[in-house]
Amino acid sequence: MSKLVEDVIAQSEPTFPYDGPFEEPDQPPTAGEAIVRLSTSTSSLEIGSSVTCDLRIESNNEEVESYTLVISFDASVLEVVDADLTQTGTQINLTDDFFETQTNSVDNTSGTIQISAFASGTPQSVNRNVAQITFRAKRTGTSVVSVNRSASEVINDEDTDILASTTSLNLTVTGVSEQEEEQQEEEQLPVSGISDTLATLGGILSGLLMLYVGIKSFIERKKGEEIEI
């Protein structure tokens, strides 16, 4: 056995006595594993109130060429507030001017948001918010707002999907806000007013009818007295 081979074997075998246990060295974070995060200042809201969520991409020093993100939510609990009333359909607010928008659409029936964009200039690393989503509460309940990992991607300058993980939010809707209560009361006032008016008219008509019957009876009685005379 050559001296070189003996040195390699000696370096690969543990030195005895071995005190153990064996601890694997810390692994540095893998470069290029992008993360898409959802965050908000509150996770609880009332029926009729709104909350805004930030959508953030962290590319971990990888240069991003484009991205496609699909976000889902419970459409029976929440609805997306349209960020651009001048456009057809419902959109969210894309806040990063570095990317050119390709797709920005919301389906409030199925509870799906789809956005896609590409770098307007030279691809660069991303570590910032790229969009905002404003939700309005429809009814009590809890909705998970999540980025669909299997339908989403973050593409680097080598046309490789570097999206490694995503985060989600739980938004809980409880009760009715004061603003919503006031609005409901205002909507009910005309109905209540009509009912009161009808009741008043009914009373007046009933009184007039009784007066008419009384007058008619009086006239007929007077006629009977005149005939007897």
Backbone bond lengths (Angstrom), bond angles and torsions (degrees), N, CA, C in turn:
res aa  C-N    CA-C-N  psi(-1)  N-CA   C-N-CA  omega(-1)  CA-C   N-CA-C  phi
1 M - - - 1.458 - - 1.526 107.86 -
2 S 1.327 115.47 133.08 1.459 119.36 -176.56 1.517 110.63 -75.13
3 K 1.305 114.92 160.56 1.455 121.27 179.49 1.524 110.95 -61.77
4 L 1.359 118.24 -37.60 1.458 123.01 -178.72 1.520 110.89 -63.38
5 V 1.358 117.05 -44.93 1.460 121.65 179.78 1.520 110.26 -64.25
6 E 1.349 117.28 -42.17 1.464 120.25 178.88 1.526 111.46 -60.53
7 D 1.333 117.33 -39.83 1.459 121.01 179.55 1.523 110.99 -65.36
8 V 1.357 117.72 -39.97 1.467 121.71 179.89 1.512 110.27 -64.25
9 I 1.386 117.00 -44.21 1.467 121.06 179.56 1.516 110.79 -63.97
10 A 1.309 116.60 -40.60 1.455 121.03 -178.59 1.525 110.87 -63.96
11 Q 1.327 116.42 -37.85 1.453 120.04 -179.17 1.520 112.09 -73.57
12 S 1.342 118.54 -27.59 1.456 122.16 -176.40 1.518 112.32 -86.18
13 E 1.351 119.97 -17.30 1.452 122.41 -178.24 1.526 110.17 -95.19
14 P 1.369 117.30 143.94 1.470 119.09 178.22 1.508 111.73 -66.58
15 T 1.308 115.71 151.75 1.468 121.32 178.87 1.512 108.94 -87.17
16 F 1.305 118.38 128.92 1.456 122.64 179.90 1.531 109.01 -98.22
17 P 1.349 120.35 148.32 1.475 123.12 -1.72 1.517 111.57 -73.14
18 Y 1.411 116.49 148.22 1.460 122.74 -177.76 1.517 108.33 -106.52
19 D 1.319 117.19 119.13 1.458 121.64 -175.68 1.528 112.54 -81.50
20 G 1.355 118.70 -26.11 1.470 123.85 176.78 1.520 113.19 49.35
21 P 1.353 120.46 -173.80 1.465 121.66 -9.85 1.520 111.76 -73.22
22 F 1.305 115.78 164.83 1.461 120.70 -178.80 1.525 109.36 -74.43
23 E 1.315 117.44 131.58 1.457 122.22 177.09 1.515 109.15 -118.36
24 E 1.338 114.17 125.65 1.461 118.54 178.43 1.520 109.60 -70.16
25 P 1.302 117.28 140.97 1.469 119.18 177.95 1.516 110.77 -64.54
26 D 1.344 116.17 150.53 1.462 120.33 177.21 1.518 110.13 -60.51
27 Q 1.362 114.47 134.64 1.460 119.44 179.39 1.526 109.52 -93.68
28 P 1.313 117.08 126.80 1.464 118.95 177.11 1.520 109.70 -67.13
29 P 1.350 118.35 152.63 1.456 120.03 178.69 1.517 111.05 -60.10
30 T 1.310 115.48 140.39 1.459 120.60 -179.04 1.514 109.81 -73.95
31 A 1.313 116.57 127.38 1.460 120.82 179.25 1.519 109.56 -68.39
32 G 1.329 115.91 144.74 1.449 119.29 174.42 1.504 114.74 90.61
33 E 1.324 119.52 5.55 1.454 121.25 177.89 1.524 108.73 -93.82
34 A 1.317 116.20 97.55 1.457 121.39 -176.65 1.525 110.98 -76.40
35 I 1.323 114.93 149.53 1.463 122.22 178.54 1.528 108.33 -126.17
36 V 1.327 115.97 137.23 1.464 121.31 173.24 1.521 107.09 -111.69
37 R 1.328 116.23 123.16 1.460 120.78 -174.52 1.526 111.00 -116.46
38 L 1.324 115.41 143.93 1.456 123.29 170.25 1.521 107.90 -112.30
39 S 1.324 117.49 134.90 1.463 120.12 179.14 1.517 109.39 -146.46
40 T 1.339 115.85 156.45 1.448 121.91 177.79 1.520 108.97 -154.78
41 S 1.327 116.15 159.80 1.458 120.49 -177.32 1.520 112.19 -78.70
42 T 1.331 117.91 -19.44 1.455 121.54 179.45 1.518 109.95 -146.97
43 S 1.313 116.04 150.46 1.465 120.31 179.56 1.524 111.53 -112.10
44 S 1.350 117.23 4.66 1.455 120.95 -178.35 1.518 109.47 -128.41
45 L 1.314 117.75 136.57 1.455 122.72 178.28 1.525 109.95 -148.99
46 E 1.328 115.48 166.75 1.456 121.14 -177.67 1.519 110.00 -106.81
47 I 1.326 116.29 159.71 1.456 121.08 179.43 1.534 109.45 -56.95
48 G 1.324 115.98 130.93 1.456 121.27 -179.30 1.510 114.16 92.26
49 S 1.328 118.55 -16.86 1.468 121.45 179.38 1.531 109.98 -91.78
50 S 1.324 115.62 169.08 1.470 121.01 -175.61 1.521 111.21 -127.06
51 V 1.331 115.46 157.50 1.454 121.90 176.10 1.530 107.81 -141.87
52 T 1.335 116.54 143.19 1.467 121.41 -179.66 1.518 109.88 -109.18
53 C 1.339 115.61 131.26 1.466 122.47 178.60 1.528 109.67 -110.69
54 D 1.332 115.76 140.35 1.463 121.74 176.34 1.521 109.96 -93.89
55 L 1.330 116.04 139.11 1.467 123.01 176.35 1.525 107.66 -112.59
56 R 1.328 116.15 120.23 1.460 121.69 -171.20 1.529 111.10 -124.37
57 I 1.331 116.75 140.39 1.470 122.81 174.49 1.521 108.75 -115.14
58 E 1.328 116.57 128.48 1.464 122.96 174.06 1.523 107.51 -121.16
59 S 1.327 116.62 110.96 1.465 120.46 -172.56 1.519 113.84 -93.95
60 N 1.332 117.78 1.65 1.467 121.25 176.49 1.530 112.30 53.66
61 N 1.334 114.71 51.93 1.474 123.66 175.80 1.523 114.16 72.73
62 E 1.326 118.37 0.14 1.464 120.59 174.77 1.530 109.56 -81.42
63 E 1.328 116.28 140.80 1.454 120.41 178.14 1.528 109.46 -80.69
64 V 1.309 115.49 126.60 1.463 121.36 -174.61 1.525 109.93 -98.26
65 E 1.319 114.81 130.23 1.463 121.28 178.49 1.524 111.52 -98.56
66 S 1.346 117.48 -35.30 1.462 121.12 179.77 1.523 109.19 -163.87
67 Y 1.327 115.24 167.88 1.463 119.45 174.80 1.525 110.09 -150.44
68 T 1.323 114.82 153.42 1.463 122.94 172.84 1.519 106.97 -134.97
69 L 1.328 116.67 124.26 1.452 120.66 -177.63 1.533 110.17 -128.82
70 V 1.327 115.34 135.01 1.464 121.99 176.60 1.521 108.02 -119.70
71 I 1.329 116.41 121.42 1.465 122.48 -177.69 1.524 108.84 -114.76
72 S 1.311 116.72 137.41 1.465 120.70 -179.97 1.523 110.63 -118.54
73 F 1.347 115.93 152.36 1.462 122.71 177.51 1.523 108.66 -153.26
74 D 1.331 116.66 166.02 1.460 121.69 -179.65 1.527 108.61 -84.01
75 A 1.327 116.11 107.82 1.461 120.92 -175.52 1.520 113.14 -71.58
76 S 1.324 118.28 -13.19 1.462 119.96 176.96 1.528 111.28 -81.55
77 V 1.335 116.34 -18.26 1.473 121.55 -178.64 1.527 111.52 -104.82
78 L 1.333 116.52 -38.79 1.461 121.59 -175.25 1.523 111.24 -126.79
79 E 1.326 115.04 159.49 1.458 121.41 169.31 1.526 108.12 -140.16
80 V 1.332 116.29 148.21 1.457 121.14 179.76 1.527 109.31 -83.56
81 V 1.322 116.11 132.56 1.464 121.80 175.93 1.525 108.35 -81.90
82 D 1.321 117.07 128.45 1.458 121.90 -177.53 1.521 110.49 -62.92
83 A 1.338 116.02 127.54 1.471 121.28 -178.55 1.522 112.37 -89.33
84 D 1.336 118.00 -10.91 1.466 120.90 -178.05 1.521 108.86 -144.25
85 L 1.320 116.01 96.28 1.464 121.01 -177.22 1.526 112.52 -74.00
86 T 1.335 117.82 -11.38 1.463 120.38 179.76 1.521 111.88 -80.73
87 Q 1.328 117.18 -14.39 1.458 121.55 -178.77 1.522 110.40 -102.69
88 T 1.331 115.83 153.70 1.452 121.23 176.59 1.524 110.00 -71.09
89 G 1.312 116.89 140.54 1.460 120.58 179.53 1.517 111.80 84.05
90 T 1.326 115.23 -166.14 1.465 122.28 -178.14 1.521 109.92 -116.68
91 Q 1.336 117.18 133.57 1.457 122.80 -179.22 1.532 110.21 -128.87
92 I 1.338 115.35 160.38 1.454 120.63 170.43 1.523 108.11 -100.77
93 N 1.327 116.55 174.36 1.463 121.45 -176.45 1.531 110.21 -93.99
94 L 1.331 117.39 108.77 1.470 121.72 175.81 1.527 107.64 -87.26
95 T 1.319 116.37 118.09 1.463 121.56 -167.64 1.523 114.78 -101.51
96 D 1.336 119.15 -9.80 1.465 121.18 -174.56 1.527 109.56 -101.17
97 D 1.341 116.62 112.93 1.456 121.45 -177.94 1.520 113.31 -73.53
98 F 1.330 117.34 -11.62 1.460 119.18 -179.27 1.530 110.91 -67.51
99 F 1.315 117.51 -29.99 1.463 121.62 -178.18 1.526 111.15 -100.07
100 E 1.334 115.44 140.67 1.458 122.60 174.78 1.529 108.24 -91.44
101 T 1.325 116.29 127.33 1.462 121.21 -176.13 1.526 111.01 -72.94
102 Q 1.321 116.17 133.00 1.453 122.34 172.03 1.525 111.15 -106.04
103 T 1.324 116.08 -47.08 1.462 121.40 -179.13 1.520 109.44 -132.45
104 N 1.323 115.47 136.42 1.465 121.40 175.66 1.525 107.18 -151.85
105 S 1.310 116.73 92.36 1.461 119.90 -175.08 1.521 110.84 -140.54
106 V 1.339 114.56 146.56 1.466 122.15 179.22 1.513 108.73 -127.83
107 D 1.332 116.46 134.77 1.456 122.55 173.66 1.524 107.23 -114.42
108 N 1.330 116.62 100.45 1.461 120.75 -178.39 1.521 112.57 -76.36
109 T 1.329 117.24 -4.90 1.463 120.51 176.27 1.524 111.11 -86.15
110 S 1.337 116.04 -46.44 1.462 120.86 -179.96 1.515 112.71 -89.73
111 G 1.340 118.04 -15.20 1.459 121.32 -177.63 1.512 112.87 76.04
112 T 1.342 116.89 49.55 1.466 121.84 -176.76 1.521 111.00 -133.24
113 I 1.326 115.40 135.54 1.465 122.39 173.86 1.522 107.56 -120.37
114 Q 1.319 116.90 132.71 1.469 120.25 177.30 1.516 109.35 -131.12
115 I 1.332 115.40 125.01 1.459 120.83 175.78 1.523 109.38 -132.74
116 S 1.318 115.55 148.44 1.462 120.93 174.27 1.517 108.47 -149.48
117 A 1.334 115.99 148.70 1.457 120.90 -178.27 1.519 109.23 -156.81
118 F 1.335 115.90 160.66 1.461 120.96 177.81 1.517 109.60 -131.45
119 A 1.329 116.38 156.97 1.462 121.57 -177.48 1.521 110.08 -64.71
120 S 1.331 115.88 129.69 1.460 120.04 -179.64 1.522 111.74 -78.18
121 G 1.335 116.96 -17.82 1.463 121.25 177.95 1.510 109.74 -133.03
122 T 1.319 116.32 -146.80 1.456 120.83 178.28 1.522 110.01 -66.08
123 P 1.352 118.55 131.39 1.465 120.26 179.04 1.523 111.19 -53.96
124 Q 1.317 116.16 143.03 1.458 120.70 179.45 1.524 109.90 -146.72
125 S 1.321 115.83 163.20 1.466 119.90 179.59 1.524 109.60 -67.83
126 V 1.326 114.71 149.46 1.463 120.98 -175.09 1.520 108.84 -123.64
127 N 1.324 115.69 132.09 1.460 121.02 175.69 1.531 107.87 -150.56
128 R 1.341 115.65 63.85 1.462 119.82 -173.58 1.525 110.66 -161.96
129 N 1.337 114.45 168.45 1.459 120.66 176.08 1.531 109.83 -72.14
130 V 1.311 116.23 136.52 1.466 120.25 -179.89 1.521 111.86 -113.77
131 A 1.345 118.14 -14.65 1.459 119.58 -178.54 1.521 110.40 -160.15
132 Q 1.334 114.80 161.91 1.465 122.48 173.61 1.527 108.88 -129.17
133 I 1.330 115.45 139.16 1.458 121.69 179.51 1.522 107.77 -121.63
134 T 1.318 117.00 123.32 1.463 121.22 177.16 1.522 109.31 -104.70
135 F 1.337 115.22 120.83 1.458 121.44 178.68 1.521 110.18 -105.03
136 R 1.345 115.72 142.90 1.469 121.58 171.48 1.526 108.47 -111.93
137 A 1.338 116.39 136.26 1.461 121.07 -178.17 1.523 110.30 -78.83
138 K 1.356 116.04 131.91 1.464 121.35 -179.10 1.527 112.64 -102.52
139 R 1.319 116.46 -42.05 1.472 120.10 179.91 1.521 108.77 -153.06
140 T 1.336 115.84 167.79 1.460 119.16 -179.41 1.518 110.92 -67.38
141 G 1.318 115.13 147.61 1.466 121.23 -179.05 1.518 109.79 146.57
142 T 1.320 115.82 -177.21 1.467 122.26 178.60 1.523 109.63 -123.95
143 S 1.307 115.75 132.29 1.465 121.58 178.15 1.522 109.89 -119.07
144 V 1.321 116.20 130.86 1.460 121.72 170.68 1.526 107.74 -84.79
145 V 1.313 116.70 125.25 1.470 121.93 174.46 1.528 106.14 -107.00
146 S 1.315 116.98 115.95 1.464 119.57 -173.02 1.516 111.78 -139.27
147 V 1.327 115.27 153.46 1.459 122.48 173.44 1.527 108.11 -89.79
148 N 1.313 116.76 121.28 1.460 122.06 -178.69 1.532 109.15 -73.19
149 R 1.317 116.43 103.52 1.471 120.60 -175.49 1.516 112.03 -61.73
150 S 1.325 118.89 -41.66 1.465 121.19 -175.37 1.530 112.34 -68.66
151 A 1.345 116.84 -22.77 1.462 120.25 -178.59 1.524 112.41 -104.10
152 S 1.329 117.40 2.51 1.461 121.62 -176.73 1.525 110.95 -115.80
153 E 1.328 115.59 159.48 1.462 119.97 178.07 1.520 110.23 -159.00
154 V 1.336 114.70 150.47 1.460 122.73 171.92 1.527 105.90 -123.84
155 I 1.317 116.61 115.51 1.470 121.79 -172.57 1.525 110.38 -100.59
156 N 1.340 115.69 130.02 1.468 119.05 178.59 1.523 110.76 -89.50
157 D 1.337 116.92 -173.97 1.462 121.08 -176.16 1.523 113.23 -72.73
158 E 1.339 116.93 -3.34 1.470 120.74 175.49 1.524 111.11 -107.52
159 D 1.335 115.88 18.29 1.470 122.66 179.63 1.523 112.62 59.62
160 T 1.323 116.51 35.71 1.469 122.05 178.97 1.517 109.89 -113.53
161 D 1.321 116.36 135.85 1.456 120.77 176.54 1.531 108.73 -75.24
162 I 1.322 116.57 116.89 1.470 120.66 -176.89 1.530 111.98 -108.01
163 L 1.335 117.19 8.77 1.464 119.71 179.98 1.522 110.08 -70.94
164 A 1.338 115.99 119.22 1.464 120.57 -176.77 1.519 112.31 -104.42
165 S 1.333 118.16 -36.39 1.459 119.28 -176.15 1.520 110.74 -155.32
166 T 1.329 114.90 161.68 1.455 121.94 177.90 1.525 108.89 -136.81
167 T 1.324 116.45 162.43 1.462 120.83 176.15 1.533 108.96 -117.19
168 S 1.329 116.33 167.63 1.455 121.28 -179.96 1.524 110.19 -137.02
169 L 1.327 116.00 169.13 1.458 122.46 179.62 1.526 109.71 -127.74
170 N 1.322 117.00 150.91 1.454 122.83 169.29 1.525 107.83 -112.37
171 L 1.326 116.63 114.87 1.454 121.57 178.17 1.527 108.93 -107.26
172 T 1.329 116.16 122.65 1.461 121.80 -177.02 1.521 110.16 -108.87
173 V 1.327 115.98 129.65 1.458 122.59 179.83 1.528 108.89 -105.67
174 T 1.331 116.24 125.46 1.464 120.78 -179.01 1.519 109.83 -132.24
175 G 1.334 117.67 130.45 1.460 122.60 171.30 1.505 114.83 64.85
176 V 1.336 114.77 -165.90 1.451 123.06 -178.45 1.520 108.76 -121.59
177 S 1.310 117.60 134.98 1.454 121.45 179.82 1.526 110.71 -72.48
178 E 1.342 117.08 159.72 1.461 121.31 178.79 1.524 111.37 -59.93
179 Q 1.321 116.39 -37.82 1.456 121.18 179.04 1.522 110.67 -62.98
180 E 1.331 116.13 -41.76 1.454 120.33 179.83 1.528 110.68 -68.08
181 E 1.328 117.34 -38.35 1.464 121.02 178.16 1.528 110.81 -62.65
182 E 1.338 116.71 -43.72 1.455 120.59 178.80 1.522 110.85 -62.65
183 Q 1.339 116.14 -40.85 1.460 120.24 179.41 1.527 110.88 -64.45
184 Q 1.332 116.87 -42.36 1.456 120.55 178.98 1.519 110.98 -63.81
185 E 1.355 117.30 -39.05 1.459 120.70 178.59 1.521 110.58 -64.81
186 E 1.349 116.71 -40.67 1.461 120.31 179.11 1.526 110.91 -64.39
187 E 1.333 116.53 -37.75 1.460 120.45 179.58 1.528 111.34 -69.39
188 Q 1.327 117.24 -28.30 1.457 120.79 -178.30 1.522 112.49 -85.06
189 L 1.344 118.48 -19.61 1.453 121.64 -177.19 1.522 113.57 -59.16
190 P 1.327 121.50 -46.63 1.456 120.74 179.14 1.524 112.29 -58.88
191 V 1.329 117.39 -40.37 1.457 120.67 179.52 1.514 110.21 -63.30
192 S 1.324 117.17 -43.87 1.452 122.06 179.15 1.521 110.39 -64.27
193 G 1.329 117.10 -41.02 1.455 121.35 179.77 1.517 111.84 -63.26
194 I 1.319 117.81 -41.54 1.459 121.88 178.70 1.523 110.41 -63.00
195 S 1.320 116.60 -42.73 1.458 120.71 -179.99 1.526 110.66 -61.50
196 D 1.337 115.64 -44.29 1.457 119.54 179.20 1.522 111.22 -62.93
197 T 1.333 115.68 -41.45 1.465 120.25 -179.79 1.521 111.32 -63.40
198 L 1.346 115.71 -44.31 1.461 120.42 178.99 1.522 111.36 -62.34
199 A 1.324 115.09 -40.31 1.467 119.02 178.97 1.527 110.60 -63.77
200 T 1.333 116.82 -40.95 1.466 120.72 178.78 1.519 111.23 -64.74
201 L 1.337 117.38 -45.61 1.457 121.69 178.55 1.517 111.36 -61.55
202 G 1.336 115.84 -39.33 1.456 119.74 178.27 1.513 111.51 -61.14
203 G 1.349 115.90 -41.77 1.463 119.92 178.09 1.517 112.27 -63.80
204 I 1.345 115.55 -41.26 1.465 119.74 179.29 1.525 110.78 -64.34
205 L 1.335 116.61 -46.34 1.463 120.45 -179.79 1.519 111.24 -62.59
206 S 1.313 116.29 -39.55 1.461 120.12 178.83 1.526 110.68 -63.50
207 G 1.312 116.23 -41.09 1.465 120.49 177.78 1.519 112.01 -63.98
208 L 1.356 116.29 -44.06 1.456 120.61 178.92 1.522 111.45 -62.17
209 L 1.339 115.33 -38.82 1.466 119.19 179.76 1.528 110.86 -64.95
210 M 1.320 115.43 -42.48 1.464 118.86 178.82 1.528 110.60 -65.09
211 L 1.325 117.83 -37.94 1.456 121.87 177.71 1.523 111.05 -63.59
212 Y 1.335 114.85 -42.56 1.480 120.05 179.38 1.521 110.75 -62.76
213 V 1.316 116.29 -44.66 1.470 120.15 179.37 1.522 110.39 -62.61
214 G 1.334 116.37 -40.55 1.454 120.05 179.55 1.514 111.88 -64.42
215 I 1.339 117.22 -44.45 1.471 121.29 179.68 1.528 110.80 -64.18
216 K 1.335 116.02 -42.57 1.459 120.03 -179.61 1.520 110.67 -63.14
217 S 1.312 117.73 -40.92 1.465 121.15 178.89 1.519 110.75 -64.80
218 F 1.339 115.29 -39.46 1.459 119.56 179.97 1.519 110.43 -64.13
219 I 1.364 117.12 -44.22 1.466 121.02 -179.34 1.523 111.18 -63.24
220 E 1.335 116.29 -43.60 1.461 119.59 -179.87 1.526 111.13 -64.46
221 R 1.325 117.11 -36.53 1.462 120.41 178.76 1.514 111.04 -67.21
222 K 1.330 116.26 -39.40 1.455 119.80 178.55 1.514 111.25 -65.48
223 K 1.353 116.63 -39.94 1.453 119.91 178.31 1.526 110.70 -61.90
224 G 1.330 116.68 -39.67 1.479 121.12 179.83 1.508 110.75 -63.72
225 E 1.332 117.81 -39.34 1.459 121.41 179.06 1.517 111.44 -65.30
226 E 1.354 117.25 -38.77 1.451 121.25 -179.22 1.528 110.57 -66.64
227 I 1.310 118.61 -38.49 1.461 122.67 179.67 1.518 110.15 -64.65
228 E 1.274 118.48 -40.72 1.469 122.67 179.98 1.524 110.79 -63.36
229 I 1.309 118.64 -35.99 1.452 123.17 178.71 1.516 110.42 -68.99
